[in-house]
Amino acid sequence: MQRFRAIAELLRKRIDAGLIAPGAKLPSLRRLASETGCSVVTAYRAYELLESQGLCQSRDRSGFYLCSPGKTSVHRFAKDMPVMPADTVRALDESLARPHFHALASAATLPDAELVDSEGLNKTLRRALLHTHPRPEQAPDGHPHLITALLQRAGRRELFCEPHQVIVTRSAMEAFNLCLDSLAQGASPVLVESPSFHPVLESLRHRGIKALEIYSHPQLGIDPEQFEHILNSTGVKLCVLMGCNRFPTGVTYSRATLERLVAAARRHGAVIIENDMAAELGHGALRSASLAEFDSGATVVQFGGTASYLSSAFEIGWVMAGQYAAQMSANRHLGATYLPHPALQAALAEYLAGRKAERDLRATCLKLGQRMQQGMGLLKAASAGKVTVSAPHGGYMCWVRGPRGFDSMKLAQTATSDTFAFIPGPFFSPAGAFANFMALNFSAPWTTQRCEQLRQLVEAMYSQA
């Protein structure tokens, strides 16, 4: 495809996404050329093509303006957006300073506590407490049996790592923070997807690290060409991506996209921290995709944890650190972060290595798929088919776009303890975007009460707009 036609198509998709209002001025020629890496002449030809199709019109000495809105959504251009300033974050915290809201938002991040039968794990843990386990100095980066079990599970996905390259932590977010502290280069910015797993954004904010934001479409994910253009134009060297069962959209990138993202990062000397927390929760695929699948060990560092598919009481995290293992191990010990209890590590090792873990996981994924479909059906029924939702491939979150004029942060300020648990859209963007979006957790059974709470939430969404 000719370059100007490709740029015109990108603009059309941006218009279709509703990111430009009818009558609004389109980016200037110089700005468009800068964003796409093309010449001003090529940018002008792209606008000429759109004008010939009746989508925009030129005004003397003013530029190009949109004539008609689009209908579908694909990609938008990423912008260099810093993490929300501290004053803004404090204002949000004050406006939402209600214990019930924070409790609901926190609960919405984890799967339902009754999703997995933990009685077997409880028995295994009780047995493990009666045995002697390696002392911390004998297993400084994790119980050897647990590391073996983690590597066996990774091997089923064709992800291969040496035992000394695995580091066990107390949680997935502790694993991410270890990656971030070991790989971030001073105050250099980090490239993140938008919408992004919001605890990752909080970690960046607390460290004063700016975030470059690249849009991830709720069905197609990141545009690899846009990803490479950002790496080339900004020089960013660290990225945080979640390619499998993304939080909050539930989308899984195609293997072709994952391979192109890794190749682009390798060409530009960038490192990808891959969030693999929800990879085990696919609704249909037998083997979940992964960025690490296409890496030789120098480009992708993967972290994950068990909280997404086990009770949070049995949570541990891990890092497949590759060539960065020695550096991360040293940083963990220097930072005085400790391992999970040896008995917990041993119990999880026994469980994860056994057949029961596979049976439990299959049952969990089946439940999640059914509850997700039921929840999306309830959403559409409550909104008469008007609400727009993501189409999750896995996980337990659903990304919902409300009508224009709806503000999920305002709704959060009036939420009560009886409100269906949701996380406002701005939580998932460094710049506080996605005002009319929200993330919903569909992992719990659909009782009469939950169905009614969801109906009332949709009603509140449309009454506000």
JOGIRA-V565308 format. One record per residue. N is the residue number from 0. D_CENTER is the distance of its C-alpha to the mean C-alpha in Angstrom with 1 decimal. Layout:
BEGIN
N:D_CENTER
N:D_CENTER
END
This chain:
BEGIN
0:31.4
1:33.1
2:31.0
3:32.0
4:31.2
5:27.6
6:27.2
7:28.8
8:26.4
9:23.3
10:25.1
11:25.9
12:22.3
13:21.5
14:24.4
15:23.5
16:20.1
17:22.3
18:21.2
19:24.9
20:27.5
21:30.8
22:33.3
23:30.9
24:31.6
25:29.6
26:28.6
27:31.8
28:32.9
29:32.3
30:28.8
31:27.9
32:29.5
33:27.6
34:24.1
35:24.9
36:27.2
37:30.2
38:33.6
39:34.8
40:37.1
41:34.3
42:32.3
43:35.6
44:36.1
45:32.7
46:33.7
47:37.1
48:35.5
49:33.5
50:36.6
51:38.7
52:36.3
53:36.8
54:33.3
55:34.3
56:37.6
57:38.9
58:40.9
59:43.4
60:42.4
61:39.2
62:36.7
63:34.9
64:33.9
65:31.9
66:34.3
67:32.3
68:28.7
69:26.7
70:25.4
71:22.2
72:18.8
73:17.3
74:16.3
75:17.2
76:18.2
77:16.1
78:18.0
79:18.5
80:17.3
81:17.8
82:16.0
83:17.8
84:21.4
85:22.5
86:24.9
87:22.4
88:20.2
89:23.5
90:24.5
91:21.4
92:22.0
93:25.6
94:25.1
95:22.9
96:25.1
97:25.7
98:25.2
99:24.5
100:21.6
101:19.8
102:20.7
103:19.3
104:16.0
105:15.8
106:16.9
107:14.3
108:11.6
109:13.6
110:15.2
111:18.9
112:21.2
113:23.7
114:21.4
115:22.8
116:26.5
117:26.6
118:30.4
119:30.6
120:28.3
121:30.5
122:33.6
123:32.2
124:31.4
125:34.8
126:36.4
127:34.4
128:35.6
129:39.2
130:38.7
131:38.8
132:35.7
133:35.4
134:35.6
135:32.9
136:35.1
137:35.4
138:31.7
139:30.1
140:26.6
141:26.5
142:28.8
143:29.9
144:29.8
145:26.1
146:25.2
147:27.3
148:25.5
149:22.0
150:23.4
151:25.0
152:21.8
153:20.2
154:23.4
155:23.1
156:20.1
157:22.3
158:20.5
159:23.4
160:23.8
161:26.8
162:27.2
163:27.8
164:24.4
165:22.5
166:22.0
167:21.6
168:20.3
169:20.4
170:16.7
171:13.3
172:12.8
173:16.4
174:15.6
175:12.9
176:15.5
177:18.1
178:16.3
179:15.9
180:19.5
181:20.8
182:19.4
183:19.0
184:22.3
185:23.7
186:22.5
187:21.1
188:17.9
189:14.5
190:12.5
191:8.9
192:7.0
193:7.8
194:6.6
195:4.2
196:4.0
197:7.7
198:9.7
199:8.7
200:10.2
201:13.0
202:13.8
203:14.3
204:16.3
205:18.5
206:19.4
207:20.2
208:18.0
209:17.3
210:14.1
211:14.6
212:12.3
213:11.9
214:11.2
215:9.1
216:11.4
217:10.6
218:13.0
219:13.5
220:10.4
221:11.5
222:15.3
223:16.5
224:19.6
225:17.9
226:15.8
227:19.2
228:21.0
229:18.8
230:19.4
231:23.0
232:23.7
233:22.0
234:22.5
235:19.2
236:19.1
237:15.8
238:12.3
239:8.9
240:7.0
241:5.1
242:7.9
243:8.7
244:8.1
245:4.5
246:3.8
247:5.8
248:7.5
249:8.3
250:9.2
251:10.3
252:11.6
253:15.3
254:17.0
255:18.8
256:15.8
257:14.5
258:18.1
259:18.5
260:15.6
261:17.0
262:20.5
263:19.7
264:18.4
265:21.5
266:23.8
267:22.8
268:22.8
269:19.1
270:17.1
271:13.5
272:11.8
273:9.8
274:7.5
275:9.5
276:9.5
277:9.4
278:11.5
279:14.6
280:13.9
281:14.7
282:17.1
283:19.4
284:18.8
285:21.0
286:19.2
287:15.5
288:14.6
289:13.5
290:13.7
291:16.1
292:18.3
293:19.4
294:20.1
295:23.4
296:22.3
297:22.2
298:19.0
299:16.1
300:15.7
301:13.6
302:12.9
303:12.4
304:14.3
305:16.3
306:15.4
307:13.2
308:16.3
309:19.2
310:20.6
311:19.2
312:22.8
313:22.3
314:19.2
315:19.2
316:16.8
317:17.5
318:17.2
319:18.5
320:19.8
321:22.2
322:24.7
323:23.1
324:24.0
325:27.2
326:25.8
327:23.0
328:25.6
329:27.9
330:25.4
331:24.5
332:28.3
333:29.2
334:26.6
335:28.2
336:25.1
337:26.4
338:25.7
339:25.2
340:28.7
341:30.4
342:31.2
343:27.6
344:26.7
345:29.8
346:29.1
347:25.5
348:27.0
349:29.7
350:27.3
351:24.7
352:27.6
353:29.4
354:29.4
355:28.5
356:24.9
357:24.6
358:26.5
359:24.4
360:21.1
361:22.6
362:23.8
363:20.5
364:18.7
365:21.7
366:21.6
367:17.9
368:18.7
369:21.8
370:20.5
371:17.7
372:20.5
373:22.8
374:20.4
375:19.7
376:23.5
377:24.2
378:22.1
379:23.9
380:27.2
381:26.8
382:26.1
383:28.7
384:26.1
385:25.1
386:21.5
387:18.7
388:15.9
389:13.2
390:14.5
391:12.2
392:13.3
393:12.3
394:11.0
395:12.4
396:10.4
397:11.9
398:11.1
399:14.6
400:16.4
401:19.7
402:22.9
403:23.7
404:25.1
405:22.9
406:21.3
407:18.8
408:19.7
409:23.3
410:22.8
411:21.1
412:24.3
413:26.5
414:24.6
415:26.7
416:26.3
417:27.0
418:24.2
419:21.5
420:18.6
421:15.9
422:13.5
423:14.5
424:12.5
425:13.6
426:11.7
427:8.4
428:10.5
429:12.7
430:15.5
431:15.2
432:14.9
433:14.2
434:17.3
435:18.1
436:14.7
437:13.7
438:11.5
439:13.9
440:14.1
441:16.4
442:17.1
443:20.5
444:23.8
445:24.9
446:27.9
447:30.2
448:29.0
449:25.3
450:26.2
451:28.3
452:25.7
453:23.3
454:26.3
455:27.1
456:23.6
457:23.8
458:27.3
459:26.4
460:23.8
461:26.5
462:29.3
463:27.6
464:27.0
END
